Amino acid sequence: MAPADSTPTVPGQWLGGPGAPGQRRTSDPSSRAPGRSPEHLDLTALEDRARALLPPAVADFYAGGAESEVTLGEATDAWLSWRLRPRVLRGVSAVRLGTSLLGSDVRTPIGVAPWAYQAMAHPDGEQGSARGAAAAGALMAVSTSATAPLADVAATEPASPKWFQLYRQHSPAHTDDLARRAGQAGYRALVPTVDLPIFGRRLRDVANDFALPADLPPGNAPAPGTVGADSPLWTFDDIGRFGELSELPVVVKGVLRGDDAARCVQAGAAAVWVSTHGGRQADAVVASAHVLPEVVDAVADEAEVYVDGGIRTGWHVLTALALGATAVFVGRPAIWGLATEGAAGVAAVLDGLSAQLAHTMALCGLSDVRSVPRDTVILAR
């Protein structure tokens, strides 16, 4: 993968240049110039296409939230709490999207969030997502509940950085073994997800009487017949323990409070990840877009901060960067891309959002995702 410093994105014909829609001239309004395909990402249409391809219960498994789905419903609208404040006359002719996440260079600050059982969306499953993320120069977080073994996903595009998300859903011995294996397989960080002491009540799954297909690959599950034991509830002490087991930096995912974020860092976390778990756990909880500044302020410069939750446009990404996030992650958009076109669909989602981000940054007089000032955004009145 090319270093972040060598991957500028130059706003070109589809980012407002002379050849952009509405700027070029033609004598035939119905014609399209040879080889042109507009860089326009319509995530609503993409979800509709994916739903048409998937069994309804599977589509609901991916799309649904917990309880009354208040958290899910508010996630995207919460970014409307902020407004951009563009700078003018800054001479910005190119935008650099490349950055570094815990020392791993990426070409975009938009990554793929962990999501379970991706083989239900497409036969290529998590390995398809890994190829799509690599094509876009993005980091991918891989779920414990993947349908492909963690080593197989790590070996797919091995030069492209990946993190392994860890759940407290198996026996202590198996969970610890997964942490060790993640380090051995080449993952760059371990991501214990701490907002799942128990599963949220996902009422769409209840209504559909949803069950995983019997032939779904087991991925990282214990071997059949293994006698397990309930994993004890995690505490802050487990942050350092998982770091020692995996020999990886630890990213604590599912943090929605500044005081919790500070304690995670004190306990050894290299980064914290602001997340509502896609609105699939407690409901109704504060939106990621609202709590992100509190978390960033709480950890100061002692750790990186990431965020997911309702991010659907480039200006959502820019807002998150302005509020102090080092990177953002998307879940459902990547799943819809995987369901429709496999790896190419995942790459198209990431490329489309990255193009929107570059475009918006150019319009706001900003040239580098690594140095977006906090005063780029203000609370909407």
N, C-alpha and C positions, 0 to 999 in steps of 0.2 A: 504494500500500500504506500502511495506517495506521502511524504511528510505533509503535515497540515500547512506549513509555510509556503508550499509550492502549489497550492490549489485555490487560486482566486477564482471567483465567478464574475465574469464581466457582463453587465447588463447589455444584452444584444437585441436582436430583432423582435423577440417575443417578450422583452422587458422594456419596451418603450422606444426602441431605436427606430431608424428610418424605415425599416421593413416591417414594423409591427402592424397588427390589425388596426385599421383606422388611419394609418400613416402612408401606406404604399398606394400607388395609383394603378388602376386597371380599366380597360375599356369594356370588360365583361364582368359585371358584378357577381355573376354566378360562378366564376372561375376561381380556382385555387392554384397558386403558383406550384410548379412541379416540386415534389418532395416536401411540401410543407405539411406539418401537423401541429396544430396549436398546442402550446404548453399550458393547457388549461386543465386543472384538476377539479372535478365535480364529485366530492365525496358522497353527496346524497345520491347521485345517480349510480355511483360505484356500489354503494350499499344495496340499492335496488337490484342491480345486476347480480350481486352475490346472493341475495335472498332468493332470486329466481332459480339459482343453481343448486341451492342447499335444501335439504329437508327442513320443513318449517321448525321442527323442534331443535335442530342443530343451529339454525339461524338465531332462534330465540336464546339458545345457550350463550352464543357469542354476544348478542345485542343486549340482553337483559341485565337488570340491576337487582338490588335487594329491596325487599319490602315494598313500599309505595313508589320506589324509584325516584324519590325527590333528589337525592344526591346525583344520580345519573342525569336527570333532566336539567339540573342547574349547572352542570359542569361547564358546558360550552358558553352559556350565557354569562357566566361569572367573569369571563375575560372582558365582557362589555363594561365592567366596572372601571376599566382603565381606558385612557385615550392617549394617542401618540402626540408628541410635540415635535414636529419636524424642524430640523435645522436647515438653513438656506445658505447659499453662496459658500459651500464648503469644498467645492471642486472635486467631488467624488465621482470618479469615472469607472471604478471597479470595486467590487465587494468581495472581501475574503471571508469565506464560510468555514475554512479549516480551523480546527481547534484541537485541544488535547484533553482527554478524560482520564484522570489518574495515570497520566503518562503515556496513554495510547493515542496516537495521532488518528484523527478522523477527518473526512472531507466535509462533514456537515454536523451541526450541533443537534440534529434530529435523529434519534435512535429508535429502535424497535423494542417496545416493552414486552416483558414475558407474558405469554398467553398459553393456556393449557390445550392439549389435545388437537394440535394443528392438522393432524392427518384427517380429521373430520372435515376440514375445509378444502384440502387438496391432497392428492396422494403423496406429494413430495414433502408435506408437513414442514417440520422445523428446518429440515435441510433446504427446502425451497426458500423459506424465509431467510436463511443464512446466505444463500446465493444472492437473493435480492438485496439484502443489506450490504453485502460486499460490493455489488455492482454500483450501489449509490455511495459507497465510501462511508457507511454508517455503522455504528456499533449496535450489536444485538444482545439483548438479555434473554437467556434461555430458561424456560420454566422447569422446575422439578417434575411437573406433570406433563412433560413433553412426551410425544409418542415415539420419538427416536432416542436411543441411549445418549447420554451426555457426551460420551467420547466420540460418537458418530457425528454429532452436530459440530463439535469442536474441530473435527477433521475435515469438515466441509468448508472450503475457503479458509484454511488454517491461518493465513496471514491477516485475515480480517478480524479485528478484536471482538471478543465475546465475553460476557459475564454470565455467571450461573446463579440463578435465583433459587434460594433454599426455603422450603416450607417445613413447618412443624406438623407433618401429617403421617410420619412413619415412626418406627421404633427409634429410640435414641441411638442404637448401634447403627442402624441403616442410615439415619440422618447424618451421623458423624462420618460414615463411610462415603456418602455423597459429597460431603465437604472436602474430604481428602482427595477423592477421585477428580473433583473439579480442578483442584490445583495441579494434579498430575496430568490432566488432559490438555492443559494449556489455556484455560480460561484466565482472564486478566483480573477478575475481581469476583468476590462472593457476595451475593445480595440476599441476606436473610429478610424475609417478608414478615413483618412483625404485627400487621393489622389483622391477623387471622388466627387468634387463639382458638376460635371455632368458626365453622363456615357460616356466612350470612344466609339469611332465608331468601332464596331467589325464587320468587313466586311464579315466574314464567315456567321454570323447570318443574315446579310442583304441579302447575296446571297441565303441563304437557306429559306428566309422569315420565320425565326424561331419564333415560339410562344410557350409559356409554355402550356403543356397539360391542358385541361379544368378541368380534375379531379385531378390535382396535389394538394396535401394538402396545405393549406394556411400558416401553420406554425405560424409566428409572425406578419402576416399582420393584419391591423385593421379589425374590424368586418364589414361584408358586409353592405353597405348603410351608413357607417360612412362618415360624411362630414369632409374632411380634409382641411388643409391649407399648402401651400408650406413652408417647413422648411427653416429658414434663413441660410445663409452661416455661417459656423462655424468660430470662431477665436480662438486665443490662450486662451482667457478668458474662453472658454467652457471646457477646460481641467479640471480646478478646479471645475467648476460647475457640470460636470459629475461625478467627484469623490465624491462630496457632495451628489448628488442624489442617487448614487449607494452604497455609503459607501465602495467602492472598490478602490484598486490602479488602476491607469489609465496607459495603454500602448498605446502610439500613434503610429499607424501603417500607413506606406506609406511615411516615411521620407527618403529623398535622398540628403539632404544637411546638413553639419555640423552646419551652423548658425541656421537653423530651429530646429535641434535637441537640441541645447543649449537653445533656447527659449522655447521649449516644457518642458524641465526639469525645467527651471526657473518658468514656469507657473504651475508646480505641477506634471508633469508626473513622474511616478515611473520608466518607461522604454520607450525606443523608438524602433521601429521595422522598419528596413531598408527593403523596399519592392517596387517593380515596379507593384504591383497588378497583377502579372502573365503576364506582358506585355499587359494588357487589358485596360490601360488608355492612357496617353500621349505616343506618339510614334514619334521619337525615343528618349528615355531617357537613362541616364547613367545606366550601369548595377550595380546591388547590389554588386557584387564582387569587383567593382572598387571603389565604394563610401564608403564601410563599414569602412575602416581605418579612413577616415575623420570624420565620425559620432562618432566613438569610441573616437577619440582624442578630439572631441568637448565636449562630455559629461564627459570626464575623469572618475572619480570613483563615480560620483553623481547619476548614473542611470545604470540599466542593458540595454544591447543592444542585439536585436535579428535580424535575417536576414532570408529572403527567396529569391527565384529567381534562378531557374536553378540548384538547388542542386540535384544531381543524383547519387553521389558516396560517399563512406566513406571518401575519401581524400578531396572532396569538403567540407565536414563537418569539418574535421580537419583544413583545411585552414581557414574556417570561425572562428573557435575557436582561432586559432593562431592570427588572425587579431583583436580579442577582443570581438567577439560575445559570449554571455553566452549560447545561444542555437540557433538552426536553425529550420525552419519549411518547410514542403513539402506539396504541394497541389495536383498537377496532379497525381504524383505517388500514393498517397493515394486514389484518385478517381478511378484510374485504378484498384487498388487492391480491392476496394469496388465493382466495377462493375463485377469483375471476380469471387470473392469468398466471398463477404460480409465481415463480421467482420474478418474472418480468413485471407482474402486477405489484409486488412489494416494492421493487425498484422504482416503478412509476409513481407510487404514492410518495416515497421519500424524495425523489427528484422533483416532483411537482411542488411539494411543500418547501423544499429548498429554493426553488426558483421564485416562489412567492416571497420567501424571506429576503432573498437578494434584491428583488424588485422593491419591496417596502423599505429596506435599508437605504437603497439608493435614493428613493424619494424623500427619506428623512435625513439625508446628508451624513450617513454612517457608513464606514468603510470596513469594519472589522468586528466579527461577532465576539471577539475576546475583549472588546473595550466599548461596550454599549453603556453610556452613562445612565444612572438612575433617573435623572430628570428628563429622560426621553419619554417617560409616561407620567401621567397625572390622573388622579381619581376623577372620574366623570362627575359632572355636576347635575 
